[in-house]
Amino acid sequence: MKSSDEKKVCLTGPTGFVGRHVAQLLAKRGHRVRCLVRKNSNRKYLESLGGRLEFVTGDILEPKTLTSFCKGADWVIHCAGYRDFWAPSRQFYFDVNLHGTENVMRAALAAKAQKVVHVSTPLAFGTPTYMPFDEDTPPGPHHSDYARSKYLGDCAAWRLHLEEGLPLTIVYLAAVIGAGDPRPTMEVRNFAEGRIPVLVGADATFTYVHVRDAALAIVRAAENSGSVGQRYLVGGERATTREYFGIISDLTGVPLPRLNIPESVILPVSRILTALSRWTGQRPVVPEDLLRTSAAGSLLFDGRKAQRELGIRYTPLRTALAEAVAEFSATA
């Protein structure tokens, strides 16, 4: 017999940067975690977490595999998604972040899950007409395929909540920082290894969140009895691009570039390189969508609702960056 507090949690994206922390935290808090993994997924870290985890082979793009995955779930937590500003195919964003999300939401609805937590990004709000924005702010224009696809996935999930009673909570994570990030999106390692000779859009300000704070917000959104129908913007510390790389410079000793180039100057070149990358399959040095996002200006939101209702205390950005730097410095 399971205790009244123990839940069977179906987790997508458990091998990802945020998902692995969510899996670890769920197991630590006494929940049973069913992890959706693909055939070639690296399960080594997850398998080290002990017997509270089980694995189901499937894919969010294959709805038939989600039926058995979600069966008997108390909660479904959807962390899977494509988190980058470049993909070999533009359609890939929409396949994963829109259609994949809708597949998971429908499977959770069919399984009669008690709680569904969908993980998104503040970029789904586009560029609102006022900042800092909050959970009730209407979205503005979207400047990347990533942002647009996440917004459409959110809309699909929210429609199922409004029209069919999906017990949904959406958590919007700021730029996630910490050790273990497999993607170059946040450019920590690239800067530390001297591969960023100039700054681009140095005065744009963004909001950041430590990966463990992100995981805690997701789990507490599931555990909170009053979170159904709620949205939570999660992130605390703000920094300009110059300040962000300045911290990495302090931690690594790599000089902070003095030259700042406006996005408008290199955007035409980036468009060409991004177009060529569709043929080569190699990520361009500066993806067009990344530049377009930076050129849109600062993205500032109010993360106090998550602090109040989920009890999140935000870890300093310097701490998160120090952990990221220490990780790859130890293997250098």
LOKEFI-250372 format. One record per residue (C-alpha): residue number from 0; residue in one letter; x, y, z. Coordinates in steps of 0.25 Angstrom, whole numbers, plus 5000, padded with zeros to 4 digits. Layout:
REM LOKEFI-250372
{r NUM, "a", {X, Y, Z}}
...
This chain:
REM LOKEFI-250372
{r 0, "m", {5000, 5000, 5000}}
{r 1, "k", {5005, 5014, 4997}}
{r 2, "s", {5004, 5025, 5007}}
{r 3, "s", {4994, 5036, 5005}}
{r 4, "d", {5005, 5046, 5001}}
{r 5, "e", {5011, 5037, 4991}}
{r 6, "k", {5007, 5040, 4977}}
{r 7, "k", {5010, 5032, 4964}}
{r 8, "v", {5016, 5043, 4955}}
{r 9, "c", {5018, 5041, 4940}}
{r 10, "l", {5029, 5050, 4935}}
{r 11, "t", {5033, 5054, 4921}}
{r 12, "g", {5047, 5059, 4918}}
{r 13, "p", {5054, 5052, 4930}}
{r 14, "t", {5067, 5052, 4923}}
{r 15, "g", {5067, 5067, 4920}}
{r 16, "f", {5074, 5078, 4928}}
{r 17, "v", {5062, 5081, 4937}}
{r 18, "g", {5055, 5068, 4936}}
{r 19, "r", {5066, 5060, 4943}}
{r 20, "h", {5066, 5070, 4954}}
{r 21, "v", {5051, 5068, 4955}}
{r 22, "a", {5052, 5053, 4955}}
{r 23, "q", {5062, 5053, 4966}}
{r 24, "l", {5054, 5063, 4975}}
{r 25, "l", {5041, 5055, 4973}}
{r 26, "a", {5048, 5042, 4977}}
{r 27, "k", {5054, 5049, 4989}}
{r 28, "r", {5040, 5054, 4993}}
{r 29, "g", {5035, 5040, 4993}}
{r 30, "h", {5027, 5039, 4980}}
{r 31, "r", {5028, 5028, 4970}}
{r 32, "v", {5033, 5033, 4956}}
{r 33, "r", {5030, 5027, 4943}}
{r 34, "c", {5040, 5033, 4933}}
{r 35, "l", {5037, 5034, 4918}}
{r 36, "v", {5050, 5031, 4910}}
{r 37, "r", {5053, 5028, 4896}}
{r 38, "k", {5060, 5015, 4892}}
{r 39, "n", {5074, 5022, 4891}}
{r 40, "s", {5072, 5031, 4904}}
{r 41, "n", {5084, 5031, 4914}}
{r 42, "r", {5077, 5026, 4926}}
{r 43, "k", {5090, 5024, 4935}}
{r 44, "y", {5088, 5036, 4944}}
{r 45, "l", {5073, 5033, 4946}}
{r 46, "e", {5076, 5018, 4949}}
{r 47, "s", {5085, 5023, 4960}}
{r 48, "l", {5074, 5030, 4967}}
{r 49, "g", {5068, 5017, 4972}}
{r 50, "g", {5056, 5008, 4972}}
{r 51, "r", {5045, 5019, 4972}}
{r 52, "l", {5048, 5021, 4957}}
{r 53, "e", {5042, 5012, 4946}}
{r 54, "f", {5044, 5014, 4931}}
{r 55, "v", {5034, 5014, 4919}}
{r 56, "t", {5040, 5014, 4905}}
{r 57, "g", {5032, 5024, 4896}}
{r 58, "d", {5032, 5038, 4890}}
{r 59, "i", {5023, 5050, 4891}}
{r 60, "l", {5021, 5050, 4876}}
{r 61, "e", {5016, 5036, 4876}}
{r 62, "p", {5002, 5037, 4883}}
{r 63, "k", {5000, 5022, 4884}}
{r 64, "t", {5012, 5021, 4894}}
{r 65, "l", {5006, 5031, 4903}}
{r 66, "t", {4994, 5023, 4906}}
{r 67, "s", {5001, 5012, 4915}}
{r 68, "f", {5011, 5023, 4920}}
{r 69, "c", {5000, 5031, 4926}}
{r 70, "k", {4991, 5020, 4931}}
{r 71, "g", {4989, 5021, 4946}}
{r 72, "a", {4996, 5034, 4947}}
{r 73, "d", {4992, 5043, 4959}}
{r 74, "w", {5001, 5054, 4953}}
{r 75, "v", {5006, 5056, 4939}}
{r 76, "i", {5018, 5066, 4938}}
{r 77, "h", {5022, 5070, 4924}}
{r 78, "c", {5037, 5075, 4924}}
{r 79, "a", {5040, 5070, 4910}}
{r 80, "g", {5042, 5080, 4899}}
{r 81, "y", {5052, 5086, 4890}}
{r 82, "r", {5060, 5097, 4897}}
{r 83, "d", {5069, 5104, 4887}}
{r 84, "f", {5069, 5116, 4877}}
{r 85, "w", {5073, 5107, 4865}}
{r 86, "a", {5068, 5094, 4860}}
{r 87, "p", {5072, 5086, 4847}}
{r 88, "s", {5057, 5088, 4843}}
{r 89, "r", {5048, 5100, 4847}}
{r 90, "q", {5036, 5090, 4847}}
{r 91, "f", {5043, 5082, 4858}}
{r 92, "y", {5040, 5093, 4868}}
{r 93, "f", {5025, 5092, 4865}}
{r 94, "d", {5025, 5077, 4864}}
{r 95, "v", {5031, 5076, 4878}}
{r 96, "n", {5026, 5088, 4886}}
{r 97, "l", {5012, 5089, 4880}}
{r 98, "h", {5008, 5075, 4875}}
{r 99, "g", {5016, 5067, 4885}}
{r 100, "t", {5010, 5076, 4896}}
{r 101, "e", {4996, 5074, 4891}}
{r 102, "n", {4999, 5058, 4891}}
{r 103, "v", {5003, 5058, 4905}}
{r 104, "m", {4992, 5067, 4910}}
{r 105, "r", {4981, 5058, 4903}}
{r 106, "a", {4988, 5045, 4909}}
{r 107, "a", {4987, 5051, 4923}}
{r 108, "l", {4973, 5055, 4921}}
{r 109, "a", {4969, 5041, 4916}}
{r 110, "a", {4976, 5035, 4928}}
{r 111, "k", {4968, 5044, 4937}}
{r 112, "a", {4981, 5050, 4944}}
{r 113, "q", {4978, 5058, 4956}}
{r 114, "k", {4989, 5069, 4953}}
{r 115, "v", {4996, 5072, 4940}}
{r 116, "v", {5008, 5082, 4941}}
{r 117, "h", {5013, 5087, 4927}}
{r 118, "v", {5027, 5094, 4927}}
{r 119, "s", {5028, 5106, 4918}}
{r 120, "t", {5036, 5119, 4916}}
{r 121, "p", {5034, 5134, 4918}}
{r 122, "l", {5037, 5135, 4904}}
{r 123, "a", {5024, 5129, 4901}}
{r 124, "f", {5018, 5143, 4905}}
{r 125, "g", {5026, 5149, 4893}}
{r 126, "t", {5029, 5164, 4895}}
{r 127, "p", {5017, 5169, 4904}}
{r 128, "t", {5013, 5184, 4903}}
{r 129, "y", {5017, 5186, 4917}}
{r 130, "m", {5028, 5181, 4926}}
{r 131, "p", {5030, 5175, 4936}}
{r 132, "f", {5019, 5166, 4932}}
{r 133, "d", {5012, 5156, 4940}}
{r 134, "e", {5003, 5143, 4938}}
{r 135, "d", {4991, 5151, 4934}}
{r 136, "t", {4998, 5160, 4923}}
{r 137, "p", {4993, 5158, 4909}}
{r 138, "p", {5005, 5152, 4900}}
{r 139, "g", {5012, 5161, 4890}}
{r 140, "p", {5019, 5158, 4877}}
{r 141, "h", {5028, 5146, 4876}}
{r 142, "h", {5042, 5147, 4871}}
{r 143, "s", {5046, 5133, 4869}}
{r 144, "d", {5041, 5119, 4865}}
{r 145, "y", {5044, 5114, 4879}}
{r 146, "a", {5036, 5125, 4886}}
{r 147, "r", {5024, 5123, 4876}}
{r 148, "s", {5024, 5108, 4877}}
{r 149, "k", {5024, 5109, 4892}}
{r 150, "y", {5013, 5119, 4892}}
{r 151, "l", {5004, 5110, 4883}}
{r 152, "g", {5007, 5098, 4892}}
{r 153, "d", {5002, 5106, 4904}}
{r 154, "c", {4990, 5110, 4896}}
{r 155, "a", {4986, 5096, 4893}}
{r 156, "a", {4988, 5091, 4907}}
{r 157, "w", {4980, 5103, 4913}}
{r 158, "r", {4968, 5100, 4903}}
{r 159, "l", {4968, 5086, 4908}}
{r 160, "h", {4967, 5092, 4922}}
{r 161, "l", {4956, 5101, 4919}}
{r 162, "e", {4948, 5092, 4910}}
{r 163, "e", {4950, 5078, 4915}}
{r 164, "g", {4954, 5080, 4929}}
{r 165, "l", {4969, 5077, 4928}}
{r 166, "p", {4974, 5079, 4943}}
{r 167, "l", {4985, 5088, 4937}}
{r 168, "t", {4996, 5097, 4944}}
{r 169, "i", {5007, 5104, 4935}}
{r 170, "v", {5020, 5107, 4940}}
{r 171, "y", {5029, 5117, 4932}}
{r 172, "l", {5043, 5116, 4935}}
{r 173, "a", {5053, 5128, 4933}}
{r 174, "a", {5067, 5125, 4926}}
{r 175, "v", {5071, 5113, 4934}}
{r 176, "i", {5085, 5112, 4939}}
{r 177, "g", {5094, 5102, 4946}}
{r 178, "a", {5103, 5090, 4945}}
{r 179, "g", {5099, 5079, 4935}}
{r 180, "d", {5093, 5087, 4923}}
{r 181, "p", {5096, 5079, 4911}}
{r 182, "r", {5092, 5090, 4901}}
{r 183, "p", {5100, 5103, 4898}}
{r 184, "t", {5088, 5112, 4899}}
{r 185, "m", {5093, 5120, 4911}}
{r 186, "e", {5107, 5121, 4905}}
{r 187, "v", {5114, 5118, 4918}}
{r 188, "r", {5125, 5109, 4913}}
{r 189, "n", {5126, 5116, 4900}}
{r 190, "f", {5130, 5129, 4907}}
{r 191, "a", {5139, 5121, 4917}}
{r 192, "e", {5147, 5115, 4905}}
{r 193, "g", {5149, 5128, 4898}}
{r 194, "r", {5139, 5126, 4887}}
{r 195, "i", {5131, 5139, 4889}}
{r 196, "p", {5141, 5150, 4885}}
{r 197, "v", {5130, 5161, 4885}}
{r 198, "l", {5117, 5164, 4892}}
{r 199, "v", {5104, 5165, 4884}}
{r 200, "g", {5092, 5173, 4890}}
{r 201, "a", {5100, 5175, 4903}}
{r 202, "d", {5090, 5184, 4909}}
{r 203, "a", {5078, 5175, 4908}}
{r 204, "t", {5073, 5170, 4921}}
{r 205, "f", {5067, 5156, 4924}}
{r 206, "t", {5063, 5148, 4936}}
{r 207, "y", {5070, 5136, 4941}}
{r 208, "v", {5067, 5124, 4950}}
{r 209, "h", {5076, 5113, 4957}}
{r 210, "v", {5072, 5099, 4951}}
{r 211, "r", {5069, 5094, 4965}}
{r 212, "d", {5059, 5105, 4968}}
{r 213, "a", {5053, 5102, 4954}}
{r 214, "a", {5051, 5088, 4958}}
{r 215, "l", {5046, 5091, 4972}}
{r 216, "a", {5035, 5101, 4966}}
{r 217, "i", {5030, 5090, 4957}}
{r 218, "v", {5029, 5079, 4968}}
{r 219, "r", {5022, 5089, 4977}}
{r 220, "a", {5013, 5093, 4966}}
{r 221, "a", {5009, 5078, 4966}}
{r 222, "e", {5008, 5077, 4981}}
{r 223, "n", {5000, 5090, 4983}}
{r 224, "s", {4985, 5087, 4984}}
{r 225, "g", {4981, 5100, 4979}}
{r 226, "s", {4990, 5101, 4967}}
{r 227, "v", {4980, 5096, 4957}}
{r 228, "g", {4977, 5107, 4947}}
{r 229, "q", {4988, 5115, 4951}}
{r 230, "r", {5001, 5120, 4944}}
{r 231, "y", {5014, 5123, 4950}}
{r 232, "l", {5026, 5131, 4945}}
{r 233, "v", {5038, 5126, 4951}}
{r 234, "g", {5051, 5134, 4952}}
{r 235, "g", {5057, 5145, 4961}}
{r 236, "e", {5070, 5151, 4958}}
{r 237, "r", {5071, 5160, 4945}}
{r 238, "a", {5084, 5164, 4938}}
{r 239, "t", {5088, 5170, 4925}}
{r 240, "t", {5096, 5162, 4915}}
{r 241, "r", {5109, 5170, 4919}}
{r 242, "e", {5106, 5167, 4934}}
{r 243, "y", {5103, 5152, 4931}}
{r 244, "f", {5117, 5150, 4924}}
{r 245, "g", {5123, 5159, 4934}}
{r 246, "i", {5120, 5149, 4945}}
{r 247, "i", {5126, 5138, 4936}}
{r 248, "s", {5138, 5146, 4934}}
{r 249, "d", {5140, 5148, 4949}}
{r 250, "l", {5139, 5133, 4951}}
{r 251, "t", {5148, 5128, 4940}}
{r 252, "g", {5158, 5140, 4938}}
{r 253, "v", {5154, 5141, 4923}}
{r 254, "p", {5154, 5156, 4919}}
{r 255, "l", {5140, 5162, 4917}}
{r 256, "p", {5140, 5167, 4902}}
{r 257, "r", {5140, 5182, 4901}}
{r 258, "l", {5133, 5182, 4887}}
{r 259, "n", {5118, 5182, 4887}}
{r 260, "i", {5111, 5180, 4873}}
{r 261, "p", {5097, 5184, 4871}}
{r 262, "e", {5088, 5172, 4866}}
{r 263, "s", {5084, 5180, 4854}}
{r 264, "v", {5098, 5180, 4849}}
{r 265, "i", {5100, 5165, 4849}}
{r 266, "l", {5086, 5160, 4847}}
{r 267, "p", {5087, 5160, 4831}}
{r 268, "v", {5100, 5151, 4832}}
{r 269, "s", {5093, 5142, 4843}}
{r 270, "r", {5081, 5140, 4834}}
{r 271, "i", {5090, 5135, 4823}}
{r 272, "l", {5098, 5126, 4832}}
{r 273, "t", {5085, 5120, 4838}}
{r 274, "a", {5080, 5117, 4825}}
{r 275, "l", {5093, 5110, 4821}}
{r 276, "s", {5092, 5102, 4834}}
{r 277, "r", {5079, 5096, 4829}}
{r 278, "w", {5088, 5089, 4819}}
{r 279, "t", {5100, 5086, 4827}}
{r 280, "g", {5092, 5081, 4840}}
{r 281, "q", {5102, 5089, 4848}}
{r 282, "r", {5097, 5100, 4858}}
{r 283, "p", {5102, 5114, 4854}}
{r 284, "v", {5111, 5122, 4863}}
{r 285, "v", {5100, 5132, 4865}}
{r 286, "p", {5086, 5127, 4861}}
{r 287, "e", {5076, 5137, 4855}}
{r 288, "d", {5065, 5134, 4865}}
{r 289, "l", {5075, 5137, 4876}}
{r 290, "l", {5078, 5150, 4870}}
{r 291, "r", {5064, 5153, 4868}}
{r 292, "t", {5061, 5150, 4882}}
{r 293, "s", {5072, 5159, 4887}}
{r 294, "a", {5068, 5170, 4877}}
{r 295, "a", {5054, 5171, 4883}}
{r 296, "g", {5060, 5176, 4896}}
{r 297, "s", {5059, 5173, 4910}}
{r 298, "l", {5049, 5162, 4915}}
{r 299, "l", {5045, 5166, 4929}}
{r 300, "f", {5035, 5159, 4937}}
{r 301, "d", {5030, 5158, 4952}}
{r 302, "g", {5033, 5145, 4958}}
{r 303, "r", {5027, 5148, 4972}}
{r 304, "k", {5014, 5139, 4970}}
{r 305, "a", {5023, 5127, 4970}}
{r 306, "q", {5030, 5132, 4983}}
{r 307, "r", {5017, 5134, 4990}}
{r 308, "e", {5009, 5122, 4986}}
{r 309, "l", {5020, 5112, 4983}}
{r 310, "g", {5030, 5117, 4994}}
{r 311, "i", {5042, 5119, 4984}}
{r 312, "r", {5054, 5126, 4989}}
{r 313, "y", {5063, 5129, 4977}}
{r 314, "t", {5077, 5125, 4977}}
{r 315, "p", {5087, 5136, 4973}}
{r 316, "l", {5091, 5136, 4958}}
{r 317, "r", {5106, 5136, 4962}}
{r 318, "t", {5104, 5123, 4970}}
{r 319, "a", {5097, 5116, 4958}}
{r 320, "l", {5108, 5121, 4948}}
{r 321, "a", {5119, 5117, 4958}}
{r 322, "e", {5114, 5103, 4958}}
{r 323, "a", {5113, 5102, 4943}}
{r 324, "v", {5127, 5107, 4942}}
{r 325, "a", {5132, 5097, 4953}}
{r 326, "e", {5126, 5086, 4946}}
{r 327, "f", {5134, 5087, 4932}}
{r 328, "s", {5146, 5092, 4939}}
{r 329, "a", {5147, 5079, 4947}}
{r 330, "t", {5147, 5071, 4934}}
{r 331, "a", {5157, 5081, 4926}}
